[in-house]
Each structure stands twice: as C-alpha cells, then as structure tokens.
Amino acid sequence: MQQRKIDNHITETTAEQVYTKAGNIRDVLRYLKKFKNSRIVIQLDDKVIYSPSFPSIIKDICYIHETGIKILIVPGAKNRIDEVLTSSNISWKTHNGIRITDPEEMSLIKMAAFDTANITMTALAGEGKTALIGNWVKARAKGIINGVNYGSSGEIERLNISAIERVLEENFIPIFPCVGWNSTGIAYNILSTSLATELAIRLSSEKLFFVTSDMLISNTSAETIADSKIPIPAMDLTEVKLYISQLKKIRNVSRETNQAKDSLTCNLKLQLLTKAYNACLQGVTRVHIINGSLDGALPCEIFSGIGSGTMIYKSDYGGIRNMQTNDIPDVLNLMRPFIEKGILLYRNAETISSQLNDYIVFEMDGGIKACASLHIYKDMQAEIAAIAVDKSIFHLGTGPKLVNYLIARAKEKNCSSVFVLTTQTADWFLQLGFNEDSIESLPLERKNKWTPQRGSKVFRISFK
C-alpha cells in the first residue's frame, strides 16, 4: 500500500512537471514563429557591459539572433564617460538628465563611447557573430534651451535607414555608439536611450529593450521610493501615465527631504518610462525594461508570455474573447491541473463543445492563458464556472478580469444575480465582492447536481 502511494505521487509529480515543461516549450515555439525576421533594438547600460553578467547576455543575444530575429545594439557609455572625464580632471554638469560639456571635451566622450561599442563588438566576435560599428546617425547641436547651453550634447536629426537595412539584410549586427555627426563632421554626444528609441521607431521594431544594471519597475507609493523586489510584469499606456505621475510625486518628496539618491532613481525611471511610452505611441509594439544582472532575462522576456522585467505595450498584448472550437484542446490543457487538484469539476471536449457559447478565454500572443464560463439558468440566475488561469500569469490579475467581464455580461442579459460554487477558493471570491449563500438558493437544475461528498459552497452577487 505504501509503495502504491509513492508510485502515485511520483506519477502525479511527473505529470505536473511534463505539463509545465510542455507549456514552456509551446510558448517558445509560438514566439519563435511570431518574431521570426522581426527587429529588436537592445540598449545596454554600460554598467551591464562592465559586469560579470555581460558574457552571458552576449551569448543570449547570439542565440536570439540565430532564430532569425534581426538585432541592433546601442551600448550606453554614461559611466565610462564619467570615468574618462574624471581621470582627465574635467568637470561637468547635468540638466534634465543631459550631460553638459564643452565641445573641446568631445574627443574624450567619443573615445569612451567607442570603448563600450568595441567591447560589445569584440564579445560578439568571440561568439562567431559579425557586428559592425557605423556612423549611421546624423546629429545637430542641442543648443540653448531656456537659457541653458547644452554644449556638446546633440539631438538626432536623421538616421541612415537604407544603410542600416543593408547591414541587417547581410545578417550582421549593427552597433551604434552614442555619438552623432553633423554634415561637416562635428560630433555630438547623444543619449543612448534616445538613440535606441529613435531606432526602434524608425525601423518599426517589434521590441525595444532597455537592459539596466539593477533597475526594477515595481509597485511603490507616493511617500517612499522603496520598491518591492517583484517587478510589475506589464503596463499599458494608461497605467504608464499613472505610474509616471506617481514617480514625479515621489521625486518631489525626495527633493524636499534632500534624498538625492531617491531623486536620481526616480529620474532614471522617469527617463526610461517616458521613452517607452513615446516609443509605443509611435508604433513600437512593445518596450521592455529588464535587469541585466538576472541571468537569462533577455530570452525569457522574448520567448515567454511573462518575463522577468516590465513590458510596456499599447495594445494587443492580451485580451478576453469568446471561445472558439479550436481553443478546446488548449482549454483542456489549462484546466487539467485544476481538475487533478479537485478545484474544478471534470470536463471533456464534448461537454465544453456543447456549451461553447458560454465560455470566454484570455489570449496572450496567440496562446490561451485563462478561461471561464457563464451559464444562465431559466430563472435568470447565472453561474460563473470553469475559471482556470495559467500559473505564469497569476500575478497579472487575469482571474478577477474574467470574473468582472462575466458579471458585466450577466447584467447585460438582465440576470438577477451571479453565483459560484467552490471548494477551495472561498476567500478569493469574498475579496471579489461575493457573499456566502445557501445551497437552497440555487436553481433547481444546478441544485440537483450538487453533492454533499464534494460539499461546494455557494457565493453570490445580487443585482436586484
């Protein structure tokens, strides 16, 4: 008897492991198909370039390039420029995140910018990849704005898109130092984040990555900069605007209380989020802010529904829609672990097909990640059932979105109330506004299916 229990446990564990691995593999295959021949711009903070994680990041970039994705790299150089100028006893100021130096120092800035670009190219060559550093950026002086002379800082005037396209067609990886030149050969320092953003916009890139050394876009409050250690996985543009507004409040508090470090952190986040917001507004499908010190962060962000950083998107990331017949196999796979744990009742393809119009799914990048159903009875009570959410997106709040969607649908159908039957998720439904009710309140058809052996509890929201 003891051996049978052990064997059953091993079988259940193995089945769950296989299910999880199969789901991950399906995600990778789906994203490989989705992103083949697409363009991805990667901006690398130079702290990452000089960090122990850099070789691993380069390997990941090369693996990604092997899948047919076109990659463009913009190495940052802020810290390297700081180091070079400091070693030459040259001081500088910043205004609104822009370095202000005299034109005479531009030769040192160019040297530092090409240092990080050359390190990147050398690392790629070590992995057998051909990369090119080019002068594809035409720039002009930023000039004097509101009385502030920005010196050798520049603005992007034009990108040589046709030349960049030829490099990509040859399957090379172009590298862009944070420098641009005007028509007479004068060089200007350009923010690498600005250059990466402009490249992504002009090339209609599928993705733009900001690979930071340690930054997390995580939940915070207007009173403190102290972040949780869990990043917000995804934000649409409305959420980004709200987050930016919140960050500005935090920055103001930090300034008033002379917390320079917190103010600087806010400014860096504001810079990246503002650029991400603008990039999405101008056609970039998605922008990712990731922590480069986490091994594997880059491929996880590309080849899975939920990566390790924060994704900014305009639309089309994930949405609720009515179930279709060809969704049934995916929905059954999604339900399987919940059925095995006794959270959901058993269902097969026939039972789902017979109630197809009652079901909705949450689709993300072509994959079914959640489902639920709404069954309406003759007395106009409605039951929400079959809620299943892939564990990879638990923290996105998809479950409550499905429930609220079905509550709204029940109201549209003039139902008197919605109820759920549950054995293990009572607290969750209470948090969503449901109240416990009696078995006697169920429609006769549903009450006849209830069994004391399962002992499901009833929770309800009434509309009338």
C-alpha positions in Angstrom: 0.0 0.0 0.0 2.8 2.4 0.9 4.6 1.7 -2.4 1.4 2.4 -4.3 1.1 5.8 -2.6 4.7 6.6 -3.5 4.2 5.5 -7.1 1.0 7.6 -7.4 2.9 10.6 -6.0 5.7 10.1 -8.5 3.2 9.8 -11.4 1.4 12.9 -10.3 4.6 14.9 -9.9 6.0 13.7 -13.2 2.7 14.6 -15.0 2.8 18.1 -13.5 6.4 18.6 -14.5 5.7 17.4 -18.0 2.7 19.7 -18.3 4.8 22.7 -17.1 7.7 21.8 -19.5 5.4 21.3 -22.4 3.7 24.6 -21.7 7.1 26.4 -21.7 8.2 24.7 -24.9 4.9 25.6 -26.6 5.4 29.2 -25.6 8.9 29.2 -27.1 7.7 27.7 -30.4 4.9 30.1 -30.6 7.1 33.1 -30.1 9.8 31.8 -32.5 7.1 31.8 -35.2 5.8 35.2 -34.1 9.1 37.1 -34.0 11.0 35.4 -36.9 12.5 38.2 -39.1 11.3 40.9 -36.7 13.6 43.6 -35.5 14.7 44.1 -31.9 16.7 47.1 -30.6 18.7 46.5 -27.4 20.1 49.3 -25.4 22.8 48.1 -22.9 23.6 50.2 -19.8 27.4 50.3 -19.7 27.3 49.1 -16.1 26.0 45.9 -17.6 28.8 45.9 -20.2 31.4 46.0 -17.5 29.6 43.5 -15.2 30.2 39.7 -14.8 26.8 39.0 -16.4 27.9 40.6 -19.7 29.3 37.4 -21.4 26.0 35.6 -20.6 24.0 38.4 -22.1 26.1 38.3 -25.3 25.5 34.6 -25.5 21.8 35.1 -25.2 21.9 37.9 -27.9 23.6 35.5 -30.2 21.2 32.7 -29.5 18.3 35.1 -30.2 20.0 36.2 -33.5 20.3 32.6 -34.6 16.5 32.3 -34.5 16.2 34.8 -37.4 15.5 37.9 -35.3 17.3 41.0 -36.6 19.2 42.7 -33.7 20.5 46.2 -33.3 22.6 47.1 -30.3 23.1 50.6 -28.7 25.7 50.4 -25.9 25.4 53.0 -23.2 28.5 54.9 -22.1 27.5 57.2 -19.3 29.6 55.7 -16.6 32.6 55.2 -18.9 32.4 58.8 -20.0 32.3 59.8 -16.3 35.4 57.8 -15.7 37.3 59.2 -18.7 36.4 62.8 -17.9 37.2 62.4 -14.2 40.6 60.9 -15.0 41.3 64.0 -17.1 40.3 66.3 -14.3 37.3 67.6 -16.3 34.2 68.6 -14.5 30.7 68.7 -16.0 27.1 69.4 -15.1 23.8 67.8 -16.0 20.4 69.3 -16.7 17.3 67.3 -17.0 19.4 64.2 -17.3 21.6 65.7 -20.1 25.4 65.9 -19.7 26.7 69.4 -20.4 30.3 69.6 -21.5 32.3 71.9 -23.7 32.9 70.9 -27.4 36.7 70.6 -26.6 35.9 67.5 -24.4 34.1 65.7 -27.2 37.2 63.8 -28.2 37.2 62.1 -24.8 33.5 61.5 -24.9 33.9 59.8 -28.4 36.7 57.7 -27.0 34.5 56.5 -24.1 31.5 55.8 -26.4 33.6 53.8 -28.8 35.2 51.9 -25.8 31.8 50.3 -24.9 30.9 49.8 -28.6 34.2 48.0 -29.2 33.8 45.8 -26.1 30.4 44.8 -27.4 31.7 44.0 -30.9 34.6 42.0 -29.5 32.3 40.0 -27.3 30.0 39.2 -30.3 33.0 38.2 -32.4 34.0 35.8 -29.7 30.7 34.1 -30.2 31.2 33.9 -34.0 28.9 36.9 -34.9 29.8 39.6 -37.3 29.0 43.1 -35.9 29.6 46.5 -37.4 30.1 49.9 -35.8 29.0 52.6 -38.1 28.3 56.3 -38.3 24.7 56.0 -39.3 23.5 58.9 -37.1 23.3 62.4 -38.3 23.0 64.9 -35.4 22.8 68.6 -34.6 23.7 70.6 -31.5 21.0 70.6 -28.9 21.8 74.3 -28.5 20.5 76.7 -25.9 17.1 75.9 -24.3 15.5 78.2 -21.7 18.9 79.8 -21.2 20.8 76.6 -20.7 23.6 75.9 -23.2 23.9 72.2 -23.7 27.4 72.4 -25.2 28.4 69.2 -27.0 25.1 67.4 -26.4 23.2 66.7 -29.6 19.9 65.7 -31.0 19.3 63.1 -33.6 18.5 64.7 -37.0 18.4 61.7 -39.3 19.3 58.0 -39.4 20.7 56.4 -42.5 18.0 53.8 -42.7 18.9 52.4 -46.1 22.5 51.7 -44.9 21.2 50.1 -41.7 18.7 48.0 -43.7 21.6 46.7 -45.9 23.6 45.7 -42.8 20.6 43.8 -41.4 20.0 42.1 -44.8 23.5 40.7 -44.6 22.6 39.2 -41.2 25.2 41.4 -39.4 24.5 43.0 -36.1 24.9 46.8 -36.2 26.3 48.6 -33.1 25.5 52.3 -32.5 27.9 54.3 -30.3 26.1 57.2 -28.5 27.6 59.7 -30.9 26.2 61.5 -33.9 27.8 63.8 -36.5 26.6 66.8 -38.4 27.2 67.4 -42.2 30.6 69.0 -41.5 31.9 66.2 -39.3 31.3 67.8 -35.9 30.4 65.1 -33.3 27.8 65.4 -30.6 27.0 63.2 -27.6 23.6 61.6 -27.8 21.7 59.8 -25.0 21.9 56.1 -25.8 18.3 55.6 -24.6 17.2 58.3 -27.0 19.2 56.8 -29.9 17.7 53.3 -29.2 14.2 54.7 -29.0 14.6 56.6 -32.3 16.0 53.5 -34.0 13.1 51.4 -32.8 10.6 53.9 -34.1 12.2 54.5 -37.5 12.7 50.8 -38.1 9.2 49.8 -36.9 10.8 47.4 -34.4 8.7 44.7 -32.8 10.6 45.3 -29.5 12.8 47.8 -27.8 14.8 46.6 -24.8 16.4 48.7 -22.1 18.8 46.4 -20.3 19.7 48.0 -17.0 22.1 47.0 -14.3 19.7 46.7 -11.4 16.5 48.8 -12.1 13.1 47.4 -11.3 9.8 49.0 -12.2 7.9 47.8 -9.2 5.0 48.8 -7.0 5.7 51.8 -4.9 3.9 54.7 -3.2 4.0 58.5 -3.3 5.7 58.6 0.1 8.7 56.4 -0.5 11.0 55.2 -3.3 11.4 51.8 -1.5 10.4 49.3 -4.2 9.2 45.8 -3.8 11.6 43.2 -5.3 8.9 42.0 -7.7 8.7 43.9 -11.0 5.4 45.0 -12.5 5.2 42.4 -15.4 3.3 44.6 -17.8 1.7 48.0 -18.1 -0.4 49.5 -20.9 0.0 53.2 -21.7 -2.7 54.4 -19.4 -1.0 52.6 -16.5 2.4 54.0 -17.5 1.0 57.6 -17.4 -0.4 57.0 -13.9 3.0 55.4 -12.8 4.9 58.4 -14.2 2.6 60.8 -12.3 3.3 58.8 -9.1 7.0 58.9 -9.7 7.0 62.6 -10.1 5.3 63.0 -6.7 8.0 60.7 -5.2 10.7 62.7 -6.8 9.3 66.0 -5.4 9.2 64.5 -1.9 12.8 63.3 -2.3 13.9 66.7 -3.3 12.1 68.4 -0.4 13.7 66.0 2.0 17.2 66.1 0.4 17.2 62.5 -0.6 19.5 62.8 -3.6 19.7 59.1 -4.3 16.0 58.6 -4.4 15.6 61.6 -6.6 18.2 60.2 -9.0 16.5 56.8 -9.1 13.2 58.5 -9.9 14.7 60.5 -12.7 16.2 57.4 -14.3 12.9 55.5 -14.1 11.1 58.6 -15.5 13.5 58.8 -18.4 13.1 55.1 -19.4 9.3 55.1 -18.9 8.8 58.3 -20.8 10.8 56.9 -23.7 9.0 53.6 -23.6 5.6 55.5 -23.6 6.6 57.6 -26.6 8.0 54.6 -28.5 4.8 52.7 -28.1 2.8 55.8 -29.2 4.9 56.0 -32.4 4.5 52.4 -33.4 6.9 50.2 -31.4 4.9 47.2 -30.4 6.4 46.6 -27.0 9.2 48.1 -24.8 10.9 46.0 -22.1 12.8 47.3 -19.1 14.8 44.4 -17.7 17.5 43.8 -15.1 20.6 42.6 -16.9 22.1 41.1 -13.7 19.5 38.3 -13.9 20.8 35.5 -16.0 18.6 34.7 -18.9 16.4 37.8 -18.5 16.6 38.7 -22.2 15.4 35.4 -23.8 12.8 34.9 -21.0 11.3 38.3 -21.9 11.1 37.4 -25.6 10.2 33.8 -25.6 7.7 33.6 -22.8 4.4 35.3 -22.0 5.7 36.7 -18.8 9.4 37.5 -18.5 11.5 38.9 -15.6 11.1 42.6 -16.3 8.4 45.1 -17.1 6.8 45.3 -20.5 5.2 48.5 -21.8 2.6 48.0 -24.5 0.0 49.9 -26.4 -2.5 47.2 -27.2 -2.8 43.6 -28.4 -0.8 42.1 -25.5 -3.6 40.0 -24.0 -7.4 40.1 -24.3 -10.6 38.4 -23.4 -12.7 36.9 -26.3 -15.3 34.3 -26.8 -14.0 30.7 -27.0 -13.8 29.1 -30.5 -13.9 25.4 -31.3 -10.1 25.2 -32.0 -9.4 26.6 -28.5 -10.9 23.5 -26.8 -7.6 21.4 -26.7 -5.7 24.4 -25.1 -8.5 25.0 -22.6 -8.5 21.3 -21.6 -4.7 21.5 -21.0 -5.3 24.7 -19.0 -7.9 23.0 -16.8 -6.1 19.7 -16.3 -4.1 20.7 -13.2 -7.1 22.3 -11.6 -9.2 19.2 -12.2 -6.5 17.0 -10.8 -6.4 19.1 -7.6 -10.1 19.0 -7.2 -10.6 22.7 -7.7 -12.6 22.2 -10.9 -15.1 19.5 -11.9 -14.1 17.1 -14.6 -14.8 18.3 -18.2 -14.0 16.9 -21.6 -14.1 18.1 -25.1 -17.7 17.1 -25.6 -19.0 18.9 -22.5 -17.2 22.0 -23.4 -18.2 21.9 -27.0 -21.9 21.6 -26.0 -21.6 24.8 -24.0 -19.1 26.6 -26.3 -21.0 29.9 -26.3 -20.9 30.1 -22.5 -17.0 30.2 -22.5 -14.6 33.0 -22.7 -10.8 32.8 -22.9 -7.9 35.2 -22.2 -5.5 35.0 -25.2 -2.0 36.4 -25.0 0.3 36.4 -28.0 -1.7 33.6 -29.6 -1.7 31.4 -26.6 -4.7 30.6 -24.3 -3.7 31.6 -20.8 -7.0 31.6 -19.0 -10.7 30.7 -19.3 -14.1 30.9 -17.6 -17.7 30.3 -18.4 -21.1 31.9 -17.7 -24.1 29.5 -17.6 -27.6 31.3 -17.5 -30.5 29.3 -16.0 -34.2 29.6 -16.7 -34.9 31.7 -13.6 -32.2 34.1 -14.8 -29.7 33.2 -12.2 -26.2 33.0 -13.8 -23.3 30.7 -12.7 -19.7 31.6 -13.2 -17.7 28.5 -13.5 -14.6 26.8 -15.0 -12.2 29.5 -14.0 -8.7 28.5 -14.8 -5.6 30.7 -15.1 -2.1 29.6 -16.2 0.2 30.0 -13.2 2.6 32.0 -15.3 0.2 34.9 -15.3 -1.4 34.6 -11.8 0.1 38.0 -10.8 -1.5 39.8 -13.7 -4.9 39.8 -12.2 -6.4 37.9 -15.1 -8.8 35.9 -12.9 -10.6 39.0 -11.5 -10.7 40.4 -15.0 -12.5 37.3 -16.3 -14.9 37.3 -13.4 -15.7 41.0 -13.8 -16.2 40.5 -17.5 -18.7 37.8 -16.9 -20.5 39.8 -14.2 -20.9 42.6 -16.7 -22.2 40.1 -19.3 -24.7 38.7 -16.8 -26.0 42.2 -16.1 -26.4 42.8 -19.8 -28.5 39.7 -20.1 -30.7 41.0 -17.2 -29.8 38.3 -14.8 -30.9 38.7 -11.2 -27.6 37.5 -9.8 -24.4 35.6 -10.4 -23.2 32.7 -8.2 -20.2 30.5 -7.9 -19.7 27.1 -6.4 -16.3 26.5 -4.9 -14.5 24.1 -2.5 -11.0 25.8 -2.2 -11.3 29.4 -3.3 -13.9 30.9 -1.0 -11.6 33.7 0.3 -10.8 34.8 -3.3 -14.5 35.2 -4.2 -15.1 37.1 -1.0 -12.4 39.6 -2.0 -14.2 40.0 -5.3 -17.4 41.1 -3.6 -19.3 37.8 -3.4 -21.3 36.8 -0.3 -21.9 33.3 1.0 -25.4 32.0 0.2 -27.2 28.7 0.8 -27.5 25.6 -1.4 -31.3 26.1 -1.3 -30.8 29.4 -3.3 -29.5 27.5 -6.4 -31.6 27.0 -9.5 -33.3 23.6 -9.3 -31.3 22.2 -12.2 -28.0 23.2 -10.5 -29.1 22.1 -7.0 -29.8 18.6 -8.3 -26.2 18.3 -9.4 -24.8 19.4 -6.0 -23.4 16.6 -3.9 -22.6 16.5 -0.1 -19.5 14.5 -0.9 -17.9 17.4 -2.8 -19.5 19.9 -0.4 -19.1 23.0 -2.6 -20.1 26.3 -1.0 -22.2 28.9 -2.7 -21.2 32.6 -3.1 -23.3 35.2 -4.8 -23.6 38.8 -6.1 -27.2 40.0 -6.5 -28.2 42.7 -9.0 -31.8 43.2 -7.9 
